[in-house]
Amino acid sequence: MSVPATLQKGRPVSNLIAVAYDDVETAQNVLRTLGDLSVEKAISLDDAVVVERRPDGKVKLHQSVKPGAAGAAGGALWGGLIGLLFLAPFLGMAVGAAAGGAAGALTDVGVDDKFMKQLASQLEPGAAALFVLVRDSTPDKVLPRISPYGGNVMHSSLSDDAEAHLKDALAGAPATAA
């Protein structure tokens, strides 16, 4: 069974899911597993962030997508193409990379940082949470791979049934048909 996102103004809407773990290493392991599942096309993520509450109580975000780097790469490509028109491709690439990197760094896509920090302030010091924006998934392939890590759902925009199914899987309950 695939869980597609609903459409809003012609675009798919992602579901936000935040799961708390005892430590940052576990959250990062789950993120790596989701990355593997993404390659296998079992899940499509729009964003994923590991949020750590350090022992001193401060909250640190570990972004998985670097908008500045993506913007620089895109800017270099377009700058190079435009530079070819004016017989200065390297200058165009340099200007395009700088402009794209600056624009990408100023663009905040995905989960709101303020919301993540606010929710993470509820974590115990030393704990972490994984925030994911899921566009599409196949739960019968995803849940068995992430359930061994456990975790507690802190927040989700899933339906009540889908959220209950996720909580059961993370608690180690036998899977039921959803």
Contacts in CASP RR format, 6 or more apart in sequence:
PFRMAT RR
TARGET T0000
AUTHOR 0000-0000-0000
METHOD contacts of the structure
MODEL  1
MSVPATLQKGRPVSNLIAVAYDDVETAQNVLRTLGDLSVEKAISLDDAVV
VERRPDGKVKLHQSVKPGAAGAAGGALWGGLIGLLFLAPFLGMAVGAAAG
GAAGALTDVGVDDKFMKQLASQLEPGAAALFVLVRDSTPDKVLPRISPYG
GNVMHSSLSDDAEAHLKDALAGAPATAA
1 138 0 8 1.000
1 139 0 8 1.000
1 140 0 8 1.000
1 178 0 8 1.000
2 136 0 8 1.000
2 137 0 8 1.000
2 138 0 8 1.000
3 15 0 8 1.000
3 134 0 8 1.000
3 136 0 8 1.000
3 137 0 8 1.000
3 138 0 8 1.000
3 139 0 8 1.000
3 162 0 8 1.000
4 12 0 8 1.000
4 136 0 8 1.000
5 12 0 8 1.000
5 13 0 8 1.000
5 14 0 8 1.000
5 15 0 8 1.000
5 134 0 8 1.000
5 135 0 8 1.000
5 136 0 8 1.000
6 12 0 8 1.000
6 13 0 8 1.000
7 13 0 8 1.000
12 135 0 8 1.000
12 136 0 8 1.000
14 46 0 8 1.000
14 47 0 8 1.000
14 133 0 8 1.000
14 134 0 8 1.000
14 135 0 8 1.000
15 133 0 8 1.000
15 134 0 8 1.000
15 156 0 8 1.000
15 157 0 8 1.000
15 158 0 8 1.000
16 111 0 8 1.000
16 131 0 8 1.000
16 132 0 8 1.000
16 133 0 8 1.000
16 134 0 8 1.000
16 155 0 8 1.000
16 156 0 8 1.000
16 157 0 8 1.000
17 131 0 8 1.000
17 132 0 8 1.000
17 134 0 8 1.000
17 153 0 8 1.000
17 155 0 8 1.000
17 156 0 8 1.000
17 157 0 8 1.000
17 158 0 8 1.000
17 166 0 8 1.000
18 116 0 8 1.000
18 119 0 8 1.000
18 129 0 8 1.000
18 130 0 8 1.000
18 131 0 8 1.000
18 132 0 8 1.000
18 153 0 8 1.000
18 154 0 8 1.000
18 155 0 8 1.000
18 156 0 8 1.000
19 27 0 8 1.000
19 30 0 8 1.000
19 129 0 8 1.000
19 130 0 8 1.000
19 151 0 8 1.000
19 152 0 8 1.000
19 153 0 8 1.000
19 154 0 8 1.000
19 170 0 8 1.000
20 123 0 8 1.000
20 127 0 8 1.000
20 128 0 8 1.000
20 129 0 8 1.000
20 151 0 8 1.000
20 152 0 8 1.000
20 153 0 8 1.000
20 154 0 8 1.000
21 27 0 8 1.000
21 30 0 8 1.000
21 127 0 8 1.000
21 128 0 8 1.000
21 129 0 8 1.000
21 130 0 8 1.000
21 149 0 8 1.000
21 150 0 8 1.000
21 151 0 8 1.000
22 127 0 8 1.000
23 126 0 8 1.000
23 127 0 8 1.000
23 128 0 8 1.000
24 50 0 8 1.000
24 52 0 8 1.000
24 62 0 8 1.000
24 126 0 8 1.000
24 128 0 8 1.000
26 128 0 8 1.000
26 149 0 8 1.000
26 151 0 8 1.000
27 50 0 8 1.000
27 51 0 8 1.000
27 52 0 8 1.000
27 128 0 8 1.000
27 129 0 8 1.000
27 130 0 8 1.000
28 50 0 8 1.000
28 62 0 8 1.000
28 128 0 8 1.000
29 149 0 8 1.000
30 130 0 8 1.000
30 146 0 8 1.000
30 149 0 8 1.000
31 48 0 8 1.000
31 50 0 8 1.000
31 64 0 8 1.000
31 130 0 8 1.000
33 145 0 8 1.000
33 146 0 8 1.000
33 149 0 8 1.000
34 43 0 8 1.000
34 45 0 8 1.000
34 48 0 8 1.000
34 132 0 8 1.000
34 142 0 8 1.000
34 146 0 8 1.000
35 43 0 8 1.000
35 45 0 8 1.000
36 145 0 8 1.000
37 43 0 8 1.000
37 141 0 8 1.000
37 142 0 8 1.000
37 145 0 8 1.000
38 44 0 8 1.000
38 45 0 8 1.000
40 141 0 8 1.000
42 137 0 8 1.000
42 138 0 8 1.000
42 141 0 8 1.000
42 142 0 8 1.000
43 134 0 8 1.000
43 136 0 8 1.000
43 137 0 8 1.000
43 138 0 8 1.000
43 141 0 8 1.000
43 142 0 8 1.000
44 134 0 8 1.000
44 135 0 8 1.000
44 136 0 8 1.000
44 137 0 8 1.000
45 132 0 8 1.000
45 133 0 8 1.000
45 134 0 8 1.000
45 135 0 8 1.000
46 110 0 8 1.000
46 133 0 8 1.000
46 134 0 8 1.000
46 135 0 8 1.000
47 64 0 8 1.000
47 65 0 8 1.000
47 109 0 8 1.000
47 110 0 8 1.000
47 111 0 8 1.000
47 131 0 8 1.000
47 132 0 8 1.000
47 133 0 8 1.000
48 64 0 8 1.000
48 65 0 8 1.000
48 130 0 8 1.000
48 131 0 8 1.000
48 132 0 8 1.000
48 133 0 8 1.000
49 61 0 8 1.000
49 62 0 8 1.000
49 63 0 8 1.000
49 64 0 8 1.000
49 111 0 8 1.000
49 116 0 8 1.000
49 130 0 8 1.000
49 131 0 8 1.000
49 132 0 8 1.000
50 61 0 8 1.000
50 62 0 8 1.000
50 64 0 8 1.000
50 128 0 8 1.000
50 129 0 8 1.000
50 130 0 8 1.000
50 131 0 8 1.000
51 59 0 8 1.000
51 60 0 8 1.000
51 61 0 8 1.000
51 62 0 8 1.000
51 116 0 8 1.000
51 117 0 8 1.000
51 119 0 8 1.000
51 120 0 8 1.000
51 123 0 8 1.000
51 128 0 8 1.000
51 129 0 8 1.000
51 130 0 8 1.000
51 131 0 8 1.000
52 59 0 8 1.000
52 60 0 8 1.000
52 61 0 8 1.000
52 62 0 8 1.000
52 120 0 8 1.000
52 126 0 8 1.000
52 127 0 8 1.000
52 128 0 8 1.000
53 59 0 8 1.000
53 120 0 8 1.000
53 121 0 8 1.000
53 123 0 8 1.000
53 124 0 8 1.000
53 125 0 8 1.000
53 126 0 8 1.000
53 127 0 8 1.000
53 128 0 8 1.000
54 60 0 8 1.000
54 125 0 8 1.000
54 126 0 8 1.000
55 125 0 8 1.000
55 126 0 8 1.000
56 125 0 8 1.000
57 125 0 8 1.000
59 116 0 8 1.000
59 117 0 8 1.000
59 120 0 8 1.000
59 121 0 8 1.000
61 113 0 8 1.000
61 116 0 8 1.000
61 117 0 8 1.000
65 109 0 8 1.000
67 104 0 8 1.000
67 105 0 8 1.000
67 107 0 8 1.000
67 108 0 8 1.000
67 109 0 8 1.000
68 100 0 8 1.000
68 101 0 8 1.000
68 102 0 8 1.000
68 103 0 8 1.000
68 104 0 8 1.000
68 105 0 8 1.000
68 107 0 8 1.000
69 101 0 8 1.000
70 104 0 8 1.000
71 100 0 8 1.000
71 101 0 8 1.000
71 103 0 8 1.000
71 104 0 8 1.000
72 97 0 8 1.000
72 98 0 8 1.000
72 100 0 8 1.000
72 101 0 8 1.000
72 104 0 8 1.000
73 97 0 8 1.000
74 96 0 8 1.000
74 97 0 8 1.000
74 100 0 8 1.000
75 96 0 8 1.000
75 97 0 8 1.000
75 99 0 8 1.000
75 100 0 8 1.000
75 101 0 8 1.000
76 93 0 8 1.000
76 94 0 8 1.000
76 96 0 8 1.000
76 97 0 8 1.000
76 100 0 8 1.000
77 93 0 8 1.000
78 96 0 8 1.000
79 89 0 8 1.000
79 92 0 8 1.000
79 93 0 8 1.000
79 95 0 8 1.000
79 96 0 8 1.000
79 97 0 8 1.000
80 89 0 8 1.000
80 90 0 8 1.000
80 92 0 8 1.000
80 93 0 8 1.000
80 96 0 8 1.000
82 92 0 8 1.000
83 89 0 8 1.000
83 91 0 8 1.000
83 92 0 8 1.000
83 93 0 8 1.000
86 92 0 8 1.000
110 133 0 8 1.000
111 131 0 8 1.000
111 133 0 8 1.000
116 129 0 8 1.000
116 131 0 8 1.000
119 129 0 8 1.000
119 154 0 8 1.000
119 155 0 8 1.000
120 129 0 8 1.000
122 154 0 8 1.000
123 129 0 8 1.000
129 154 0 8 1.000
139 162 0 8 1.000
139 165 0 8 1.000
139 166 0 8 1.000
139 178 0 8 1.000
140 175 0 8 1.000
143 165 0 8 1.000
143 166 0 8 1.000
143 169 0 8 1.000
143 175 0 8 1.000
144 169 0 8 1.000
144 175 0 8 1.000
146 169 0 8 1.000
146 170 0 8 1.000
147 169 0 8 1.000
147 170 0 8 1.000
147 172 0 8 1.000
149 170 0 8 1.000
150 170 0 8 1.000
150 171 0 8 1.000
150 172 0 8 1.000
151 170 0 8 1.000
152 170 0 8 1.000
153 163 0 8 1.000
153 166 0 8 1.000
153 167 0 8 1.000
153 170 0 8 1.000
156 162 0 8 1.000
156 163 0 8 1.000
156 166 0 8 1.000
158 166 0 8 1.000
161 178 0 8 1.000
162 178 0 8 1.000
165 175 0 8 1.000
165 176 0 8 1.000
165 178 0 8 1.000
168 175 0 8 1.000
168 176 0 8 1.000
169 175 0 8 1.000
END
